Structure formats: C-alpha cells, structure tokens
Amino acid sequence: MLHGYEGYGIVTNNKIIQRFVDAAGEIALNPDAPENEKAFLTRQLVQVTLPHSSPGHVPIWKRTNGNLTLSIRSGWNHEKDKPFGYPFGTIPRLLLFWINTEALRSKSRTIYLGDNLAQFMREIGLNPDTGGGKRGDAKRLRDQMNRLFRATISFEYQVKDASLEGKGWVDMQVAPKGELWWDLKNPSQATLWESWIELGEDFYNALITAPIPVDMRALRGLKNSSLALDLYTWATYKTYVTSLKKEPQFVDWKNLMGQFGAGYSDHLNFKKKAKPVFARIQSVFPSFNYEIVPGGIIIKPGTPSIRHKPSKRNTSQTG
C-alpha cells in the first residue's frame, strides 16, 4: 500500500503509485508549470473544505476555520423526492478545480461541459474506462455532479472584539441552471446536445475573486486522496502568505484538524494521517518549506507551487 493514502477509503495499486511517481518526476524536471497545467480554486474553499466522506442524513453540514464558516445544504432530487446528498471525496474537488479554472478562462458564468462524457472525465482527471457499475467513475461523477451543482453553499464571517461585533454572509446556489445529456452506459458516445451549467452569480463572483493557483500535475499525482488535495492546496496558499509576510507561521494540529480533519477521533489521530501526506505533498511541491514540531506544523516562506501576482485584496483571513 502506498504510504500516506491509507485510511481515506482509497485502494492503492501500481497505477496510483506510478501516477504519483510520474507527477513528482515531471515537476522535478520542470518546476514551472506550463499555462495549460495551471488550475485555480477560490480562497474560501482553500480555507474551509468539503466533506471527505458522506455526512449521511443530516440537515446541514458545516466546517469552521477561525471566523469563517462554510455550510452546505443539499439540493432536492425531484425525481426521487429526496435530497441529492452532500458532495464529498475527491470528485467534487476535481470538479471545483476545473470549474474555477474554466470560469477564469472564459470570464462567463456559463460553463460548457461538452457533448462527450469520456472527454470531460479525462479533462478533470477521471478514467472513463472503469466500467458502468456503481463504483465506476462515470456513475460516481454523475452522482457527485448532482450533489455539487444542486447544493447551496454558504460562507459566514464573524468579527468579535471588545468594541465591535459584526457578521457577514452569502448564501450561494452553485449551479441553478444546467443541462446534462451524457450517456452513462456509453461514455464515449457523443450526444446531439452539449451539456452545460450556469453558475450562480454569487458563486461565480466567489470563484473569480482572489483565486489560488495550483499545479494540475500535482493534482493528478494526489487525486486519490481528498485530504492530500486539501492539504496541497492549503500548503501552496500558506507558502504564498508566509512569503508575502516574510515570516513563518505555526499551525497547531487541533486547529488544522478542525479545518480539514472531519471524521478523525482526535488531533493525534489526524496528525498520524497528515504527516505522511505532507511528505508526499513535498514530492510534488519541492519548494514547500515546512517543519513538523511539537504540537503542530510550521510553514516557512518559500516559492509557491505556482508563482502569481500578489492580490490587491486583504490577505489577513488566513487559515
């Protein structure tokens, strides 16, 4: 088993190991990602992330990082007259990277997914040849697309000090409009109509505001672990922030678990799982400069995974 991936419901095999080795080798030989290998994710979804596993039948799912709280409400499946459920795991994360990147590229709320499911699956890093069973990538993708696109995502920010108490929030529909025409039984079959979604205006604005650039090659190497995807994106963001401020930052395991560690019994269990993941992240992000110390991790200034221009917006809301 590939060390660092156990415990996330991921069955590791030689293909996963080879994909990781290939990504690490390619990045080592060419640290600067080509333009077509750059992806983006909005800063809010770097600071607080989606569930790693299904939360089950709960009325709302939420995660808090400092003053920022992310909450998700499931969309309603009118055909089956029940909730779609919550987006979880690696697939909605890969979808969000792709959607964010396309929104920035096209500068449009309308995102075209194409008329060929197999082609779209390859674009986001999934395998269209896994078969049409319940665990096949095509079926899992369609399920997670429904969960993600029909969900309502809310961000709430609170300020409390001796002289001031305030709150701000935004409730966003991910994709209030869309059409999906793909053939799940025959993913390579082109359809007569092109699939598309229209992002909610507030969700689109969140995506294009202060996006964090990441390396698609690293995402491909880490894509079999939702925790690895989360921590990699967080690591490149924190590297940028610490470099901007020219000082390292200590983050304790309890706070990091609160941000990313849903489903762990305690912060020591989370630490046990996170340490080898950070080592793997450094293999695909060689300039990631960190140190494991008693009680937590220190992120040091370094070169971000993707070099980018400083944002004009305030970077004080760091997680």
GUDO-779252 format. One line per field, with one value per residue (C-alpha): residue number from 1; x, y, z. Coordinates in Angstrom, 2 decimals, always signed. Layout:
<kolnus>
n = (NUM | ...)
px = (X | ...)
py = (Y | ...)
pz = (Z | ...)
</kolnus>
This chain:
<kolnus>
n = (1 | 2 | 3 | 4 | 5 | 6 | 7 | 8 | 9 | 10 | 11 | 12 | 13 | 14 | 15 | 16 | 17 | 18 | 19 | 20 | 21 | 22 | 23 | 24 | 25 | 26 | 27 | 28 | 29 | 30 | 31 | 32 | 33 | 34 | 35 | 36 | 37 | 38 | 39 | 40 | 41 | 42 | 43 | 44 | 45 | 46 | 47 | 48 | 49 | 50 | 51 | 52 | 53 | 54 | 55 | 56 | 57 | 58 | 59 | 60 | 61 | 62 | 63 | 64 | 65 | 66 | 67 | 68 | 69 | 70 | 71 | 72 | 73 | 74 | 75 | 76 | 77 | 78 | 79 | 80 | 81 | 82 | 83 | 84 | 85 | 86 | 87 | 88 | 89 | 90 | 91 | 92 | 93 | 94 | 95 | 96 | 97 | 98 | 99 | 100 | 101 | 102 | 103 | 104 | 105 | 106 | 107 | 108 | 109 | 110 | 111 | 112 | 113 | 114 | 115 | 116 | 117 | 118 | 119 | 120 | 121 | 122 | 123 | 124 | 125 | 126 | 127 | 128 | 129 | 130 | 131 | 132 | 133 | 134 | 135 | 136 | 137 | 138 | 139 | 140 | 141 | 142 | 143 | 144 | 145 | 146 | 147 | 148 | 149 | 150 | 151 | 152 | 153 | 154 | 155 | 156 | 157 | 158 | 159 | 160 | 161 | 162 | 163 | 164 | 165 | 166 | 167 | 168 | 169 | 170 | 171 | 172 | 173 | 174 | 175 | 176 | 177 | 178 | 179 | 180 | 181 | 182 | 183 | 184 | 185 | 186 | 187 | 188 | 189 | 190 | 191 | 192 | 193 | 194 | 195 | 196 | 197 | 198 | 199 | 200 | 201 | 202 | 203 | 204 | 205 | 206 | 207 | 208 | 209 | 210 | 211 | 212 | 213 | 214 | 215 | 216 | 217 | 218 | 219 | 220 | 221 | 222 | 223 | 224 | 225 | 226 | 227 | 228 | 229 | 230 | 231 | 232 | 233 | 234 | 235 | 236 | 237 | 238 | 239 | 240 | 241 | 242 | 243 | 244 | 245 | 246 | 247 | 248 | 249 | 250 | 251 | 252 | 253 | 254 | 255 | 256 | 257 | 258 | 259 | 260 | 261 | 262 | 263 | 264 | 265 | 266 | 267 | 268 | 269 | 270 | 271 | 272 | 273 | 274 | 275 | 276 | 277 | 278 | 279 | 280 | 281 | 282 | 283 | 284 | 285 | 286 | 287 | 288 | 289 | 290 | 291 | 292 | 293 | 294 | 295 | 296 | 297 | 298 | 299 | 300 | 301 | 302 | 303 | 304 | 305 | 306 | 307 | 308 | 309 | 310 | 311 | 312 | 313 | 314 | 315 | 316 | 317 | 318 | 319)
px = (+0.00 | +1.24 | +2.11 | +0.08 | -3.12 | -4.36 | -7.41 | -9.21 | -11.21 | -8.69 | -7.48 | -3.90 | -2.34 | +0.56 | -1.24 | -1.76 | +1.86 | +3.11 | +0.90 | +2.32 | +5.92 | +5.32 | +3.90 | +6.77 | +9.36 | +7.78 | +7.62 | +11.22 | +12.42 | +10.23 | +9.19 | +7.38 | +4.02 | +3.04 | -0.03 | -2.22 | -1.23 | -2.41 | -5.64 | -7.35 | -9.53 | -11.24 | -9.57 | -12.64 | -12.64 | -8.94 | -9.61 | -12.63 | -13.32 | -15.95 | -16.55 | -14.05 | -16.77 | -20.55 | -22.01 | -25.13 | -28.64 | -28.00 | -29.96 | -26.81 | -23.04 | -20.59 | -16.91 | -15.34 | -11.88 | -11.35 | -14.03 | -15.02 | -17.73 | -18.67 | -22.04 | -23.70 | -27.35 | -28.30 | -30.31 | -33.59 | -33.95 | -37.46 | -37.41 | -36.85 | -38.42 | -35.45 | -32.21 | -29.33 | -26.96 | -23.73 | -20.74 | -17.82 | -14.48 | -12.10 | -14.52 | -16.26 | -12.84 | -11.57 | -14.79 | -14.28 | -10.69 | -11.93 | -14.94 | -12.87 | -10.26 | -12.90 | -14.71 | -11.47 | -10.59 | -13.99 | -14.99 | -18.51 | -21.00 | -21.99 | -19.61 | -19.78 | -19.07 | -19.14 | -21.13 | -18.80 | -18.69 | -15.43 | -13.64 | -14.93 | -13.88 | -10.33 | -10.23 | -10.91 | -8.61 | -11.05 | -10.95 | -13.86 | -12.79 | -13.60 | -16.90 | -20.50 | -21.03 | -21.96 | -18.31 | -17.34 | -16.01 | -18.88 | -21.61 | -19.73 | -19.10 | -22.77 | -23.80 | -21.27 | -22.16 | -25.78 | -24.70 | -22.35 | -24.27 | -27.62 | -26.24 | -26.41 | -23.08 | -22.94 | -20.00 | -20.34 | -17.69 | -17.88 | -15.94 | -15.91 | -13.69 | -14.06 | -15.53 | -17.09 | -19.29 | -20.39 | -21.33 | -21.34 | -22.72 | -23.51 | -25.80 | -24.91 | -26.50 | -23.70 | -25.47 | -29.16 | -29.38 | -27.96 | -28.45 | -26.69 | -27.16 | -24.44 | -24.84 | -23.50 | -23.57 | -21.52 | -19.34 | -17.51 | -20.74 | -21.20 | -24.70 | -26.77 | -26.81 | -23.95 | -24.07 | -23.67 | -24.20 | -24.80 | -23.09 | -24.98 | -23.89 | -22.57 | -20.81 | -19.20 | -18.05 | -16.53 | -14.66 | -13.08 | -12.18 | -8.64 | -8.29 | -5.36 | -3.29 | -2.16 | -0.29 | -2.54 | +0.36 | +0.40 | -3.37 | -3.09 | -0.47 | -2.55 | -6.06 | -6.77 | -6.89 | -9.24 | -7.06 | -3.98 | -5.79 | -6.93 | -3.55 | -1.67 | -3.87 | -3.63 | +0.17 | +0.65 | -1.65 | +0.15 | +3.51 | +2.36 | +1.04 | +4.17 | +6.38 | +4.30 | +4.63 | +8.27 | +7.73 | +6.86 | +3.54 | +2.85 | -0.42 | -1.33 | -2.79 | -6.08 | -6.81 | -5.69 | -7.93 | -10.85 | -10.25 | -9.59 | -9.95 | -13.59 | -14.02 | -10.93 | -11.26 | -8.77 | -5.92 | -3.30 | -5.05 | -5.25 | -1.52 | -0.69 | -2.56 | -1.41 | +2.36 | +2.96 | +0.59 | +2.73 | +5.79 | +4.04 | +2.96 | +6.59 | +7.41 | +5.08 | +5.70 | +9.51 | +9.64 | +7.18 | +9.22 | +7.75 | +8.76 | +6.87 | +7.35 | +5.80 | +2.12 | +1.87 | +3.50 | +5.48 | +5.00 | +8.03 | +8.39 | +9.18 | +8.28 | +4.55 | +3.58 | +2.55 | +4.10 | +1.42 | +0.98 | +0.07 | -3.67 | -4.88 | -7.29 | -6.61 | -4.83 | -5.46 | -8.18 | -5.67 | -6.44)
py = (+0.00 | +3.49 | +5.15 | +8.29 | +7.18 | +4.54 | +5.48 | +7.51 | +4.71 | +4.62 | +1.28 | +1.90 | -0.03 | +0.12 | +2.57 | +5.03 | +4.69 | +5.15 | +8.20 | +9.80 | +8.98 | +10.36 | +13.63 | +14.07 | +13.35 | +15.73 | +18.55 | +17.94 | +18.23 | +21.24 | +23.10 | +25.88 | +24.56 | +25.34 | +27.55 | +24.57 | +22.84 | +25.63 | +25.31 | +27.56 | +27.35 | +30.18 | +31.15 | +30.42 | +26.77 | +26.53 | +27.75 | +25.52 | +22.44 | +19.89 | +16.65 | +13.81 | +11.17 | +11.21 | +13.06 | +10.92 | +12.21 | +15.48 | +18.71 | +20.78 | +20.20 | +22.84 | +23.44 | +26.41 | +27.92 | +30.85 | +33.43 | +31.77 | +29.10 | +27.07 | +25.33 | +23.19 | +22.37 | +19.55 | +20.17 | +18.32 | +15.37 | +15.89 | +12.60 | +10.52 | +13.07 | +13.15 | +15.13 | +14.51 | +14.38 | +16.27 | +16.44 | +14.55 | +12.98 | +13.67 | +14.03 | +17.30 | +18.73 | +17.92 | +19.40 | +22.63 | +23.00 | +22.54 | +24.86 | +27.59 | +27.39 | +27.48 | +30.42 | +32.41 | +31.42 | +32.15 | +35.01 | +33.64 | +32.11 | +29.60 | +26.63 | +24.20 | +20.57 | +19.22 | +16.51 | +13.64 | +12.30 | +10.37 | +13.52 | +15.52 | +12.79 | +12.86 | +16.66 | +16.51 | +13.52 | +10.58 | +7.31 | +6.67 | +3.01 | +1.86 | +0.28 | +1.27 | -0.29 | +1.53 | +2.23 | +3.17 | +6.69 | +7.67 | +6.80 | +8.35 | +11.51 | +11.93 | +11.41 | +13.93 | +16.45 | +16.36 | +16.73 | +19.65 | +21.56 | +21.44 | +22.32 | +25.69 | +26.76 | +29.48 | +31.43 | +33.37 | +35.63 | +36.90 | +39.68 | +39.92 | +42.11 | +44.48 | +47.32 | +45.66 | +42.72 | +42.05 | +39.35 | +38.95 | +36.13 | +34.97 | +32.06 | +30.77 | +28.35 | +26.56 | +25.99 | +26.99 | +26.22 | +23.47 | +20.54 | +17.15 | +14.92 | +12.28 | +8.52 | +6.82 | +3.37 | +4.56 | +7.49 | +7.81 | +8.35 | +11.98 | +13.32 | +15.65 | +18.36 | +19.85 | +19.68 | +22.94 | +24.61 | +28.23 | +29.16 | +31.20 | +34.84 | +34.93 | +31.58 | +32.79 | +36.00 | +33.96 | +31.80 | +34.69 | +36.72 | +36.04 | +32.54 | +30.41 | +28.91 | +25.28 | +22.82 | +20.36 | +17.89 | +17.83 | +17.37 | +14.34 | +12.81 | +13.37 | +12.88 | +9.61 | +11.31 | +14.18 | +15.05 | +15.24 | +17.55 | +19.78 | +19.96 | +20.53 | +23.50 | +24.84 | +24.38 | +26.40 | +29.13 | +29.27 | +29.34 | +32.37 | +34.10 | +33.45 | +34.63 | +37.79 | +38.49 | +37.26 | +35.25 | +31.62 | +30.61 | +27.91 | +25.97 | +23.52 | +20.10 | +20.83 | +23.84 | +22.02 | +19.06 | +21.44 | +22.82 | +19.60 | +16.62 | +15.60 | +12.03 | +11.80 | +10.78 | +13.38 | +15.63 | +12.95 | +10.60 | +13.40 | +14.15 | +10.48 | +10.64 | +14.13 | +13.73 | +11.25 | +13.24 | +16.36 | +14.32 | +13.26 | +16.82 | +17.93 | +15.37 | +17.19 | +20.63 | +20.65 | +24.28 | +23.55 | +24.50 | +23.15 | +21.65 | +19.28 | +20.50 | +19.53 | +20.42 | +21.32 | +22.35 | +25.45 | +26.75 | +28.76 | +31.30 | +29.69 | +29.69 | +28.95 | +25.93 | +28.40 | +31.85 | +34.51 | +38.22 | +39.49 | +40.07 | +43.62 | +42.28 | +41.81 | +38.51 | +38.70 | +35.99 | +33.17 | +29.68)
pz = (+0.00 | -0.83 | +2.46 | +3.08 | +1.38 | +3.77 | +5.81 | +3.15 | +1.51 | -1.34 | -2.69 | -3.76 | -6.62 | -9.01 | -11.31 | -8.44 | -7.35 | -10.91 | -11.45 | -8.31 | -9.30 | -12.80 | -11.42 | -8.96 | -11.67 | -14.19 | -11.65 | -10.54 | -14.15 | -14.93 | -11.73 | -13.59 | -14.77 | -18.37 | -18.77 | -19.68 | -16.42 | -14.14 | -12.19 | -9.65 | -6.56 | -4.72 | -1.46 | +0.66 | -0.42 | +0.44 | +3.98 | +4.60 | +2.52 | +1.53 | +3.46 | +2.95 | +3.30 | +3.16 | +6.19 | +5.92 | +6.53 | +8.34 | +7.75 | +7.17 | +7.03 | +8.18 | +8.83 | +10.68 | +10.35 | +12.71 | +11.91 | +8.62 | +8.47 | +5.40 | +5.41 | +2.74 | +2.22 | -0.10 | -3.25 | -3.78 | -6.14 | -7.54 | -9.44 | -6.27 | -3.92 | -1.54 | -1.08 | -3.51 | -0.53 | +0.11 | -2.27 | -0.73 | -1.57 | -4.44 | -7.37 | -6.35 | -5.51 | -9.01 | -10.41 | -8.47 | -9.72 | -13.29 | -12.90 | -11.23 | -13.99 | -16.75 | -15.14 | -15.06 | -18.62 | -20.16 | -17.84 | -18.05 | -15.63 | -18.33 | -18.31 | -21.22 | -20.33 | -23.90 | -25.68 | -24.76 | -21.21 | -21.70 | -22.86 | -19.90 | -17.47 | -18.82 | -18.51 | -14.77 | -14.24 | -14.14 | -16.07 | -18.47 | -18.86 | -15.31 | -16.38 | -15.84 | -12.43 | -9.26 | -8.44 | -11.99 | -12.41 | -14.75 | -12.24 | -9.33 | -11.36 | -12.28 | -8.64 | -7.32 | -10.05 | -8.90 | -5.28 | -6.02 | -8.71 | -6.89 | -3.46 | -1.69 | -0.18 | +2.47 | +3.83 | +7.07 | +8.57 | +12.15 | +13.86 | +17.64 | +19.80 | +22.74 | +20.68 | +17.66 | +16.84 | +13.29 | +10.82 | +7.07 | +4.97 | +1.47 | +0.52 | -2.93 | -5.34 | -7.16 | -10.49 | -10.51 | -14.26 | -16.42 | -18.76 | -18.69 | -21.75 | -21.41 | -21.92 | -18.78 | -20.38 | -23.34 | -22.14 | -25.47 | -27.40 | -28.45 | -27.84 | -30.00 | -27.34 | -25.36 | -21.57 | -19.66 | -16.31 | -15.35 | -12.11 | -9.55 | -9.68 | -6.10 | -6.51 | -9.75 | -8.06 | -5.22 | -7.72 | -9.62 | -6.51 | -5.26 | -6.79 | -5.61 | -8.47 | -8.22 | -10.42 | -12.29 | -12.42 | -8.62 | -8.51 | -10.79 | -8.52 | -5.36 | -6.74 | -4.93 | -1.52 | -0.67 | +2.33 | +0.11 | -2.35 | +0.53 | +2.24 | -1.02 | -1.94 | +1.61 | +1.56 | -1.64 | -0.30 | +3.06 | +1.29 | -0.64 | +2.51 | +4.59 | +1.70 | +1.36 | +5.09 | +5.14 | +8.30 | +9.13 | +10.65 | +13.24 | +12.98 | +15.72 | +14.97 | +16.72 | +14.53 | +11.40 | +12.25 | +12.78 | +9.30 | +7.37 | +9.67 | +9.55 | +10.74 | +12.93 | +16.58 | +17.87 | +16.75 | +17.41 | +15.01 | +12.46 | +12.94 | +12.28 | +8.97 | +7.94 | +8.45 | +5.60 | +3.39 | +3.88 | +2.89 | -0.32 | -1.00 | -0.83 | -3.55 | -6.00 | -4.48 | -3.93 | -2.74 | +0.09 | +3.16 | +6.38 | +9.71 | +11.99 | +15.57 | +18.91 | +18.76 | +15.10 | +11.84 | +10.84 | +7.29 | +6.16 | +3.34 | +0.01 | -3.65 | -4.21 | -6.27 | -8.98 | -8.98 | -9.03 | -8.58 | -5.09 | -4.70 | -4.18 | -1.59 | +2.10 | +2.89 | +6.64 | +6.56 | +6.55 | +7.75)
</kolnus>
